[in-house]
Amino acid sequence: MGNKGVMYYIKHDYLLYFMLIVPVVYLLAFKYAPLYGIQIAFKDYNIFQGIHASPWNHFETFNEIFSSRQFFQAVRNTLVLNGLDLIVGFPAPIILAILLNELVWTRYKKVSQTILYLPHFLSWVIIGGIVAQLFSPTGMLNSLIVDLGGHGLPFLTDKYAWVGTYILVGIWQNAGWGTILYLAAMTGIDNQLYEAAEADGAGRFRKIWHITLPGIRPTIVILMILQLGNIMAINFDRPFNIQNNLVMDYGDVISTYVYRVGIQSADFSLGTAIGLFQSVICLIFLLSSNYISRKLGDDGIW
């Protein structure tokens, strides 16, 4: 700051600091203040006694977690579904962004982009209803297959078919929105690079491979690190609204497991302990992926 004090910058940019008040209050109220409740994981929590007065349980909650078959099943399902999302779903917005970037007709490009990211604004409750109407045994798609002389497919009743449906629906909902980030990154690529490559006789695929992909590589790396950091975290809405009793062996993930044992069964200590375990594993994955990224020559997140 040099010779100028803190108050100088506050007075000079007071509007910017004023705009920071809302996000800072949000972080303090909803991210940092709840950390006080982490101690519930180490106590026999009683809602009438409160957090402070509830007795300590000497890690009995964690012993209960790690001796539960359902917990490890939920962990396995979370890793499998997030892993498939990473393998199949992560490249989807990159491919879509490249295809949109190669379109010459600007109006068609804008319309296509709008149609692609509209599903992002749909609630998973609505999407769950759409999935049930389309893919259930008596849904529109199976009815069409039967009318054409085929046999209905168990999209939502067979474990493996359900996993495929889950992944594809997730791609449909998220891929279009993800293209915005990559298209924004592509705008920062110097057009002279494409002109020079074209003068050297490079075709479209050569330009994509040697210019476009290296140009958006930092964005790809950062988003990859963030997704790896969330490999153990999974949204509640998506699996809860698509799963059913026939596929619970593959559809019950950590978030739905916490809902059942922590909220429905009112075992708040167990639910908090599972959430704490999940957060610690996510932090380890985030730090590890960022460290590996920096070792490979990329900037990483920090």
C-alpha positions as CSV (number, residue, x, y, z in Angstrom):
1,M,0.0,0.0,0.0
2,G,3.0,2.3,0.2
3,N,2.6,5.4,2.3
4,K,-1.2,5.4,2.0
5,G,-3.1,3.9,4.9
6,V,-6.1,1.5,4.8
7,M,-8.6,4.3,5.4
8,Y,-7.4,6.0,2.2
9,Y,-8.3,3.0,0.1
10,I,-11.6,2.5,1.9
11,K,-12.6,6.1,1.2
12,H,-11.4,5.9,-2.4
13,D,-13.2,2.7,-3.2
14,Y,-16.0,2.7,-0.6
15,L,-18.6,1.6,-3.1
16,L,-16.6,-1.6,-3.9
17,Y,-16.1,-2.3,-0.2
18,F,-19.8,-1.6,0.4
19,M,-20.7,-4.2,-2.3
20,L,-18.6,-6.7,-0.4
21,I,-20.7,-6.5,2.7
22,V,-23.4,-8.9,1.4
23,P,-21.1,-11.8,0.3
24,V,-19.0,-11.4,3.5
25,V,-22.1,-11.6,5.7
26,Y,-23.3,-14.6,3.7
27,L,-20.0,-16.4,4.2
28,L,-20.0,-15.6,7.9
29,A,-23.6,-16.6,8.5
30,F,-23.9,-19.7,6.3
31,K,-20.3,-21.0,6.0
32,Y,-18.4,-20.1,9.2
33,A,-21.0,-19.8,11.9
34,P,-22.3,-23.4,11.3
35,L,-18.8,-24.7,12.0
36,Y,-19.7,-24.4,15.7
37,G,-22.1,-27.3,15.2
38,I,-19.3,-29.7,14.1
39,Q,-18.9,-30.7,17.7
40,I,-22.3,-32.5,17.4
41,A,-20.3,-35.3,15.6
42,F,-18.4,-35.9,18.8
43,K,-21.4,-35.8,21.2
44,D,-24.6,-37.7,22.0
45,Y,-26.6,-34.7,20.8
46,N,-29.9,-34.0,22.4
47,I,-32.0,-31.2,21.0
48,F,-33.4,-30.4,24.5
49,Q,-30.0,-30.1,26.1
50,G,-28.4,-28.2,23.2
51,I,-25.0,-28.5,21.7
52,H,-23.0,-27.2,24.7
53,A,-24.8,-29.4,27.4
54,S,-24.9,-32.6,25.3
55,P,-22.3,-35.2,26.6
56,W,-19.2,-36.2,24.7
57,N,-19.4,-39.7,23.2
58,H,-15.6,-40.5,22.8
59,F,-15.8,-41.1,19.0
60,E,-18.6,-43.7,19.3
61,T,-20.4,-42.0,16.4
62,F,-17.5,-42.6,14.1
63,N,-17.2,-46.2,15.3
64,E,-20.8,-46.7,14.4
65,I,-20.3,-45.2,11.0
66,F,-17.3,-47.3,10.1
67,S,-19.0,-50.5,11.2
68,S,-22.0,-49.8,9.0
69,R,-22.3,-51.7,5.7
70,Q,-24.8,-49.1,4.4
71,F,-22.3,-46.3,4.9
72,F,-19.6,-47.9,2.8
73,Q,-22.2,-48.8,0.2
74,A,-23.2,-45.1,0.1
75,V,-19.5,-44.1,-0.2
76,R,-19.0,-46.6,-3.0
77,N,-22.0,-45.3,-4.9
78,T,-20.9,-41.7,-4.5
79,L,-17.4,-42.4,-5.8
80,V,-18.8,-44.5,-8.7
81,L,-21.4,-41.9,-9.8
82,N,-19.1,-38.9,-9.4
83,G,-16.3,-40.8,-11.1
84,L,-18.6,-41.6,-14.1
85,D,-19.7,-37.9,-14.1
86,L,-16.0,-36.9,-14.3
87,I,-15.1,-39.4,-17.1
88,V,-18.2,-39.0,-19.2
89,G,-19.7,-35.7,-18.2
90,F,-16.5,-33.5,-17.8
91,P,-15.5,-33.6,-21.5
92,A,-19.1,-32.9,-22.7
93,P,-19.1,-29.1,-22.2
94,I,-15.6,-28.9,-23.7
95,I,-16.8,-30.7,-26.9
96,L,-20.0,-28.6,-27.0
97,A,-18.0,-25.3,-26.6
98,I,-15.6,-26.3,-29.4
99,L,-18.5,-27.2,-31.7
100,L,-20.3,-23.9,-31.0
101,N,-17.1,-22.0,-31.4
102,E,-16.7,-23.5,-34.9
103,L,-20.1,-22.4,-36.0
104,V,-20.0,-19.6,-38.6
105,W,-23.7,-18.5,-38.5
106,T,-23.8,-16.3,-35.4
107,R,-27.6,-16.3,-34.9
108,Y,-27.8,-20.1,-35.0
109,K,-24.9,-20.3,-32.6
110,K,-26.7,-18.0,-30.1
111,V,-30.0,-19.9,-30.4
112,S,-28.2,-23.3,-29.9
113,Q,-26.3,-22.1,-26.9
114,T,-29.5,-20.8,-25.3
115,I,-31.3,-24.1,-25.9
116,L,-28.3,-26.0,-24.5
117,Y,-28.1,-24.2,-21.2
118,L,-31.8,-23.8,-20.5
119,P,-32.0,-27.2,-18.6
120,H,-29.6,-25.8,-16.0
121,F,-32.4,-23.5,-14.7
122,L,-34.8,-26.4,-14.2
123,S,-35.3,-27.7,-10.6
124,W,-34.3,-31.4,-10.1
125,V,-37.8,-31.9,-8.8
126,I,-39.1,-31.0,-12.3
127,I,-36.4,-33.0,-14.0
128,G,-37.3,-36.0,-11.8
129,G,-40.9,-35.7,-13.0
130,I,-39.7,-35.5,-16.6
131,V,-37.5,-38.6,-16.2
132,A,-40.3,-40.6,-14.6
133,Q,-42.7,-39.6,-17.5
134,L,-40.1,-40.5,-20.2
135,F,-38.2,-43.5,-18.8
136,S,-40.6,-45.4,-16.4
137,P,-41.8,-48.8,-17.6
138,T,-45.0,-47.2,-18.8
139,G,-43.4,-43.9,-19.8
140,M,-43.4,-42.3,-23.2
141,L,-40.2,-43.8,-24.4
142,N,-41.0,-47.4,-23.5
143,S,-44.5,-47.0,-24.9
144,L,-43.0,-45.8,-28.2
145,I,-40.6,-48.8,-28.3
146,V,-43.5,-51.2,-27.6
147,D,-45.7,-49.6,-30.3
148,L,-42.8,-50.1,-32.8
149,G,-42.7,-53.8,-32.0
150,G,-39.9,-53.8,-29.5
151,H,-39.6,-54.7,-25.8
152,G,-39.6,-52.0,-23.1
153,L,-36.2,-51.2,-21.5
154,P,-35.6,-51.0,-17.7
155,F,-34.2,-47.5,-17.7
156,L,-35.2,-46.9,-14.0
157,T,-35.6,-50.4,-12.7
158,D,-32.3,-52.1,-13.6
159,K,-29.3,-51.0,-11.6
160,Y,-26.9,-50.6,-14.5
161,A,-29.5,-49.0,-16.8
162,W,-30.4,-46.6,-14.0
163,V,-26.7,-45.5,-13.6
164,G,-26.6,-44.8,-17.3
165,T,-29.8,-42.8,-17.2
166,Y,-28.5,-40.9,-14.2
167,I,-25.3,-39.9,-16.0
168,L,-27.0,-38.9,-19.2
169,V,-29.6,-36.8,-17.5
170,G,-26.9,-35.1,-15.6
171,I,-25.0,-34.3,-18.8
172,W,-28.2,-32.9,-20.3
173,Q,-28.8,-30.7,-17.3
174,N,-25.2,-29.4,-16.8
175,A,-23.3,-29.6,-20.1
176,G,-24.8,-26.5,-21.7
177,W,-24.1,-24.3,-18.8
178,G,-20.5,-25.5,-18.6
179,T,-20.0,-24.4,-22.2
180,I,-20.3,-20.8,-21.1
181,L,-17.0,-21.0,-19.2
182,Y,-15.1,-22.6,-22.1
183,L,-16.6,-20.2,-24.7
184,A,-15.5,-17.3,-22.5
185,A,-12.0,-18.8,-22.3
186,M,-11.9,-19.2,-26.1
187,T,-12.6,-15.5,-26.6
188,G,-9.2,-14.8,-25.0
189,I,-7.3,-16.7,-27.7
190,D,-5.6,-14.5,-30.2
191,N,-7.2,-14.7,-33.7
192,Q,-3.8,-14.2,-35.3
193,L,-2.9,-17.7,-34.2
194,Y,-5.7,-19.1,-36.2
195,E,-4.8,-17.0,-39.2
196,A,-1.2,-18.1,-39.0
197,A,-2.2,-21.7,-38.8
198,E,-4.5,-21.4,-41.7
199,A,-1.8,-19.8,-43.7
200,D,0.4,-22.8,-43.0
201,G,-2.3,-25.1,-44.3
202,A,-3.8,-26.3,-41.0
203,G,-7.3,-27.6,-41.1
204,R,-10.0,-27.3,-38.5
205,F,-9.0,-30.3,-36.4
206,R,-5.3,-29.1,-36.4
207,K,-6.3,-25.7,-35.2
208,I,-8.6,-27.1,-32.5
209,W,-5.8,-29.5,-31.3
210,H,-2.9,-27.0,-31.4
211,I,-4.6,-23.7,-30.6
212,T,-8.0,-24.0,-29.1
213,L,-7.4,-26.8,-26.6
214,P,-4.0,-25.3,-25.3
215,G,-5.7,-21.9,-25.1
216,I,-8.4,-23.2,-22.7
217,R,-6.1,-25.6,-20.9
218,P,-5.9,-23.4,-17.7
219,T,-9.7,-23.3,-17.5
220,I,-9.9,-27.1,-18.0
221,V,-7.3,-27.7,-15.3
222,I,-9.0,-25.4,-12.7
223,L,-12.4,-27.0,-13.3
224,M,-10.9,-30.4,-13.2
225,I,-9.3,-29.6,-9.8
226,L,-12.6,-28.3,-8.4
227,Q,-14.5,-31.4,-9.7
228,L,-11.9,-33.7,-8.2
229,G,-12.2,-31.8,-4.9
230,N,-15.9,-32.6,-4.9
231,I,-15.4,-36.3,-5.8
232,M,-16.9,-37.3,-2.4
233,A,-19.6,-34.6,-2.4
234,I,-22.8,-35.1,-4.3
235,N,-25.9,-33.0,-4.5
236,F,-28.9,-34.3,-2.7
237,D,-31.5,-33.3,-5.3
238,R,-30.3,-35.3,-8.3
239,P,-30.1,-38.8,-6.8
240,F,-33.1,-38.3,-4.5
241,N,-35.4,-37.3,-7.3
242,I,-34.3,-40.0,-9.8
243,Q,-33.7,-43.0,-7.4
244,N,-36.3,-45.6,-6.4
245,N,-36.5,-48.6,-4.1
246,L,-35.5,-51.0,-6.9
247,V,-32.1,-49.3,-7.4
248,M,-31.1,-48.3,-3.9
249,D,-28.1,-50.6,-4.0
250,Y,-26.6,-48.2,-6.6
251,G,-28.7,-45.0,-6.0
252,D,-28.2,-44.5,-2.3
253,V,-25.3,-41.9,-2.0
254,I,-23.8,-40.1,1.0
255,S,-26.3,-37.1,0.8
256,T,-29.4,-39.3,0.7
257,Y,-27.9,-41.6,3.4
258,V,-27.3,-38.6,5.7
259,Y,-30.9,-37.5,5.0
260,R,-32.3,-40.9,6.0
261,V,-30.2,-41.4,9.2
262,G,-29.6,-37.8,10.2
263,I,-33.0,-36.1,9.4
264,Q,-35.6,-38.9,9.1
265,S,-34.2,-40.9,12.0
266,A,-33.3,-37.8,14.0
267,D,-29.8,-39.1,14.6
268,F,-28.1,-35.7,14.2
269,S,-24.7,-36.8,15.7
270,L,-24.5,-39.5,13.0
271,G,-25.5,-37.2,10.2
272,T,-23.0,-34.5,11.3
273,A,-20.2,-37.1,11.6
274,I,-20.8,-38.4,8.1
275,G,-20.8,-34.8,6.7
276,L,-17.5,-34.0,8.5
277,F,-15.9,-37.2,7.1
278,Q,-17.1,-36.3,3.6
279,S,-15.7,-32.7,3.9
280,V,-12.3,-33.9,5.1
281,I,-12.0,-36.4,2.2
282,C,-13.0,-33.7,-0.3
283,L,-10.4,-31.4,1.2
284,I,-7.7,-34.1,0.8
285,F,-8.7,-34.6,-2.9
286,L,-8.7,-30.9,-3.5
287,L,-5.3,-30.3,-2.0
288,S,-3.9,-33.4,-3.8
289,S,-5.2,-32.6,-7.2
290,N,-4.0,-29.0,-6.9
291,Y,-0.5,-30.2,-5.8
292,I,-0.3,-32.6,-8.7
293,S,-1.4,-29.9,-11.1
294,R,1.3,-27.6,-10.0
295,K,3.9,-30.4,-10.2
296,L,2.8,-31.0,-13.9
297,G,3.5,-27.3,-14.7
298,D,0.0,-25.8,-14.5
299,D,-0.9,-22.9,-12.1
300,G,-3.6,-24.7,-10.2
301,I,-6.0,-22.8,-8.0
302,W,-3.4,-21.2,-5.8
